[in-house]
Every structure is written in structure tokens, then in C-alpha cells.
Amino acid sequence: MKMLLWIPLSLLVILLGFLSWASYPWSIGKKVTNSEIIHLEPEGMVNNEENPSVIKVLTWNLGFLYGEGSEGPGYEAQDKSFYIAKLDQMVKELLEWQADVVLLQEIDFDSSRSQNIDQAQYLAQKANYPYVAEAVSWDAQYIPFPYWPVTRHFGGMKSGGAILSKYPILEQKVTLLEKPMSQPWWYNLFYLHRYYQQVSIQFGEKVFKFVNLHLEAFDKKNREDQVRDLIKLIEDEKIDVVTGDFNMVPTEATKKSKFFNDDDYENDASFDLMSKSGLSEVVPQDIYMKEESLYFTFPATKPDRRLDYIFFRSHLKMMKAEVLPSALSDHLPLRAIFQIGTPNFNPYSQ
């Protein structure tokens, strides 16, 4: 009888030991960190305009450059050559688009699923971005997902958001947000943090504050709370530009439910809340409603909704905004051009 009792107890100890080891460093609650800013000497770096009159800003959820299926269903592990090819193609696209600041979400820094490549530094080195800020929002010894078979597990994880800049990043603060209370504690041990990545960037004599973010996708209340906290941050810190994957659709969107992956945005107040932030969005609602599909950003192959945005303060003059074509991620990139001084060229030609 004692032997029979030892068997389940031993299994319980093994299970708890695995949970403790795999989910380390056990982060669930809200946390603020100040991360290192990396200064590189990229290959073929050219000098930037000393006092730029126009800046180009690009936001993109990379899905760690796996492409569609990165969320789990349909995911299959890939070798290093797969990710190097994707990174090299992205370098070509970044060189073509010539953004001054690139704000990325779901990018890997040292993850088993992407062969432990620091994707941010690889891109910065080859696409001529000397300043890099990394925000680690998902850090665990082992992620046992997708669940079965074990060969599909993500494994060791270090992932989050990154900002690549041609101009000096002066400071960075990262806020890791509360995980949804609707999820069980053991699930949250392995679940990624949503985050705000706040930096100050110096463009000649001017300094602007940016926030790169990735908000909750599956819990509306949690996402709405994150937007409320964001509005307070915008007010308190006088943020100039907020970009990222908001996981919300515009209030006027004609479709809010019955998507292929069962996502549902009905009765979500996130966009309405952001409209009270004091910032404007680069695609005004009247323009958006004339032809919604021009601004859809997800999924990349057959986009049917808009999840990615760039909000800005009125002292920046928005000159152009566009969703760019790419087959590298499950999201499409969004680029905006802002006038911050008297332009020395026609930005509409870019």
C-alpha cells in the first residue's frame, strides 16, 4: 500500500519540479525594467542626416520570422538555414523601405525555436541600424507548446520587442504588463508578458519619445486595462509616437467576428479608449472606411483585419502612411512618414 502511495507522490514531485525549472524566472505580475541599449557598427553604415526634416517610422509584428503558423497551429520546427534566409530577405526589404526607426514585436533574441539567433542584432548589423533596444517579454527555460508531439515544442525562450534606429536611442524603459487573470496560474507561468517599450530618440536637435507595444490578444478586459494604463503613460511621459500590435480592430470595422481563427472583437472598447489618448492615428477613420482592405495587416497572405497601428502627437505632421507588402511574417508592416522640420526633398516620392 505504501509503495502505491509513493508512485503518485513521486510523479507529483517530478511534475512540480519540471514546472519550476521550465517556467524560470517565474514572472507573472507587472514589472518595470531598464534594459541595455546596444550600439553597433553595422556593415556598410552611411552617415545620417545631421538634422533630419522628415523621419520614417515602421512597425511590424515579425512572428519570429516563421510566417503564418507562428502562433502554434500548423507550426513545425525549422532549421537555422530557414531563419537565416528569412532574415536576409528582411534585410533587403528594410534597405528598400529606408525607415529611420523600426519598431518590432514578437522578435527572438535567444530562442530554441529560431535557432538561438539574436534576430534584432542580426537585422541591425546588416541593414545599417547602429542603435538597438531590446525588450525581453517572454523568458523561460522551456515552453512546452505546441503541446504534441514534443518535437514541436518551442523550448527555451527569450523573445519580445525591439527598436532599431539610425539615430541615437538615449534611454529605454520596459513595462511588463499583468497577464490575464482569466487564465490559470500554471498557464500564466509559461505565458508571454504583454509590454510597453519606451525609448527616447535624438534626431539632431530634437528628441522624441516612442512606445513600442504588443497588447493582449485573447482577453478583451485585459487588453482594455492595458490601453487605460497606456493612456496614463502617454499623458505622464508626454509620448510622441505609439506603435505596435494592438490586437484590436477599428471601431468602424465592418467585420469584428467569425474570423478563420475564431478571434472575436465584438464589444471591445480598446479602440474607442485610444481615441481619447490625445494622439491621432496615421490612417484617419474616414480614409480607412473608404477602402478598409488597403489597411488590413493580418494575416499576411489574405489580410482580413487591421491589428497594427501608429499613433502620433499633433506637433508631428503626418505626410504618408501605407501597409507594405511582405511574405516574411503573419503580419504586414505599416510605415508612416512624418515631417519634423522644413523638408529638403519630396517625401511623397519615397
N, C-alpha and C positions, 0 to 999 in steps of 0.2 A: 504493500500500500504506500509506504514512504517513497519507494522508487517511482511509483506512478505520479506522485505529487512533484517529485523533482523534475520530471520531464517538462511540464508546462511552466514551472518556475524558471528553469534554465532557458527555455525558449523566450520567456518574457524578458529576462535579463539580456539575452542576445539582441532582441528587438530594441529595447531601450538603449543599449549600447550603440547599436547601429544608428538610431535616430540622433543620439547625442553627437556621435562622430560626424555623420553625414551632413547635419544641418549647421555645424560650427561655421561662423561665430554666433549663431543663435540670436539673430536680430529680428525683433518684431515691432517694437514701439517706434515712435518718432525720434529722429536723431539728426543732429546738425554737425557737419564735419567741415574742416578746411583742408582741401586737398592740394597737392603739389601741382604747380604749373610747369610744364615741360617746355624747355627752349631747345629746339633742334637746329641743325644746319642742313636744310634739305638739299637734295641733288638738283643742280641747275637753278638755284634760287636767284631770282631777279629782284632788284630793289623796288620797293613800293613807292607810290606817290607820297611825298612828304606830308602834304595837307590835302587829302582827297576831298573832292567836292561831291562825289557820288559813291555810295557803297552798295554792294550786292550781298544779300543775305539769303542763304539757302538752308532749309530744314528738311530732314529726311530720316524716317524710321527705316533702318537697314535690315532688321530681322536677321542680324549677324551674317548677312550676305548669303543666307541659304536660299532665299527665294520663297515662293509660296509653299506652305507646309511647315514653316518655321515654328508655328505655334504648337505642333505636335502631331495632329492627324496627317498621315501621309509622309511624315518625316523619316528619312533613312540616313544613317551616318555616312559622311563623305570624307575622302582623304585630303591631304594637305594640298595637292595639286588643284583640287576643285576650288578651294578658298583663295589660293594664290591667283588663279585665273580670274576669279570674281574681283579680287582686289585690284589687279592690274587693269581690268576693264573699267572699274570705278575711277581709277587714277586718270584714265583717258577722258572720262566724262567730266570730272572735276576740272581738268585743264581746259576743256572746251567751254564750260559754263563760267569759269573765272569768278566765282564768288569770293568775296573778301572774308566772309565769316561763314563757316559751315557748321550747323548745329545738328548733331546726330543722336538718334535714340536706338536702343537695342543693338549696341555695338560691343563686341567682345574684346577683352584685354588679355585674358589668360584662361581660356575655357577649353575643356576637352573637346566639346562638340565642334569647335572651329580650329582644332589642332594647335591650341595654345599660342596663336599668333596675336600680338597686340595690334589689332586692326587699325586703331586710331593713329598710332605712331607710324605704321607702315604707309597709310594713306598720306599722312602729313609729310613724311620724308620724300615720297615720290611725286606728290602733287604740289610741292612748294608752299607748305604752310609751316612757318618756323615756330608757331606758338600752339601748344596743345594743352587743353584742360580735360582731365578725365574724372568722371563721377561714377564711382562703383555703387550700383544699387542692387546688385544680385551677387552675393558672395556666399558660397557654400562648398564644403568638401566634396559633396556628391549629390546630384539631383537625379532621383530615380524616376525620370519622366522622359519620354512617353513610357507608360508603365510596362508594356510587354511587347516583344521579348526584351531581355536585359541588354542585348546588343544595341538597342535603340536609345538607351538612357543617355541623357545629356552629360552625366558625370560631373567632374569638377567644374565649378562655375565662378567666373569673375567677369561681370558684364555691367552695362549701364548706359550712361550718356557721355558724349564727348563734343568738345568745341574745338574746331581747327580755325586758326586765324592768321591772316597775313600781317596783322598789326598786333602790337603788344597787349597781352592779357595781363592786367595789373593785379587782379585778385580773384579768388574763387571761394564761394561758399555753397555747400551742398546740403539740402534738406531732404532726408529720407522720410517719407510720409507713413502714417499709420496704415497698416494692412486692414482689409475689410473684416469687421467683427462678425460678419455673417459666416465666415469660413472657420472650420475647426482649428484649434491651436496647433495641432501637429501638421496640418496643411500649411499654415502660415509660417511655420519654421522653415519650410522649403520655398515659400512663395517669394517672388521678387518684391522689392520696395518700389513704389512709385516715388517720383522725386521732382524737386526743383533744383536746377544747377544754375547758380547766379554768378556772373562774371562782370568785370568792368574792362572795357577795351578802349585803348587810346588810338584815335585816328588823328594824327598830327596834334593840333592844339585842343582837340575836342575829345571828351571821354563819354562813352555811352554805356549804360547798364543793360545787360541782356539776361534773360532767363530762358534756359533750355529745359523742357519738361517732358515727362511721359506720365499721363494720368491713368487712373483705374479704368479697366475695360469692361469688367463683368459685374460691378456693383454700383448702381446709379447713386445711391445715397453717399457712398464713399467718395465717388467722383465729385458730386456736388459739394461735399465738405472740402475737398481738395481745391475746388475753384474758389470757394469762400476764403480759404486760407491764402490762396494766390492773390486775390484782390487786396487783402490786407498787406501782403508783401509788396505789391505794386505801389500802394499808397505810401507805406512806411519808407521804402527804399527808393522811391521815385524811379521805377524801372522804365526804360525807354522802349525796349523790344522784348516781346514774349513769343517764343516759337516752340513747336513740337507737336507730338501726337497727343491730342486732347481726348481721343476716343469719344467724341461727341459729333453729332450732325447739326447743321444749322437749324434754327427754329422753323424756318420756312421750307425745309426739305420736303419734297413731295412723298418720299418713301422713308419710313422710320422703323419698319419691322419686316418680318418674313424674308430676311436675307438668307443666302445659301448656308451660312454657318449659325443660323438661329439668333444672331445678335438682334437686340431689341432696344431702340432708343425712344420709344414712346414714353411720354410723361417724364422726360429727363429735362431738368431745369438748367443744366450746365451752360448751354449757350446763352440763354437769357441772363444768367448771372454774369457771364463775361462781358455782355453788352453794357453792364453797369460799372465796368472796371476803370473807365476813363480813357481806355485805349480804343483805337479803331482797328478793324481788320483789313488786310490788303485787298480782299475781294468784297466790295460792298454788297449788301443783300439784294439790291435792285439789279446789279450786274449779275450776281450769282443766279438769280431766278430766271434771267433771260435764256440761259443755257447751262443748266446745272452740270451736265456731264463734262463740260470743259474743266471743271474744278474738282472732280472726283479724284481721290488719291488712293483708294483701296477697293478691292485688291488690284494689284498692278496689271494683270493680264486683261481682266474685264471689270474695270472700276465701276462701282455702283453706289458709292457714298463718299462723302468728304469727312476725313478724320483729322487732317493736318492743317495747321493754321500759323499765320504770322500776325500778331497784334503789335501796334506801334503807337507811340505818343505823337501828338499833333505837330510838334516842332520839327519832326522829320517829314519831308514831303515825299509821299509815295508816288513813284513815276510809272512803275510797271510791275505786274505780278503774273506769274504763269506756272502751271504744273508742267513739269518736264518729263519727257519720255525716258524710260529705262526699264530693263528687264532683270535687274540685279536683286531687287528686294520684293517683298509682298506689298510694299507701299511705293507710291510715286513721290519724287521730290517736288518741293514747292520753292520757287525763287522769287524774291522781290528786290526791286531797285529803289533806293531812297536818295533823294538829293539832300545833302547836308551843308552845301555851300554853292557858290556860283559854278555851274558845270563847265568843264573845259572841253567836253565832247558831247555828242548827242547820245544819251543813254538808250533812246528808243531803237538805236541801230544795233544794240548789243544782244 
